[in-house]
Amino acid sequence: MKTSDAVSPIATSQVLTTLIGFIVVYGLLGVTGFYLIAKNALKVPEIMIDNLEFEKPEI
């Protein structure tokens, strides 16, 4: 069998449309994931906030 016989009969536009679709979907997933990770990384846990509150010593 020749290589030319094994090629799928689809148009270049179909391949390009699919490629652009994958790039858009995975790009949005990447941006969303980065946003959520950055948002949660900047949070201070409530336990730490509770531990930081202390009374002033009386002199």
N, C-alpha and C positions, 0 to 999 in steps of 0.2 A: 504494500500500500504506500502510495506517495504521500508526502506531507500535505500537499495541496488537496488531497482527497479527504484529509482528516479535519480540515478547517470548518468551523460551524458557519452556517449561512446567515449570519446576523450583520446588520448594518453598523458602520462605525458610529453613527449617531446614537444607537442603542447602548453601545459600550461607553461612550462619552457621558450620556445621561446617567447611567448607573454609577459611573465613577464620581461624577459631581454630586449625586445623591449621597453616596457613602461619605464623601468629604464633608458635606454639610452636616449630616447626622452625627458623625463622630466628632466634628468640630464643636457642635453645640454640646455634646456630652462632655467633651474635654473642658470647655469653658464653664459649664455648670458645675462639674466636679471640682475644678480649681476654685471657683467662687465659694462653694460650700466648705471646702477644706480650709481656705483662708479665713472665712467667717468664724468657723468653730475654733481655729487655732488662736484667734485673738481674744476669745472669751476667757474670763477668769472663773475658775470653779467656785461655786458658792461656799464650799467647805473652807477654802482659803480665806474668803472674805470674813467668815465667822471667826476664824482663828486670828485674824488681824485686829479684831476689836478687843481691846483690853482696857482695864481701868488704870487711871493715873495713880501712881503710888503717893500716899500721903506723907508729907515731910514734917 
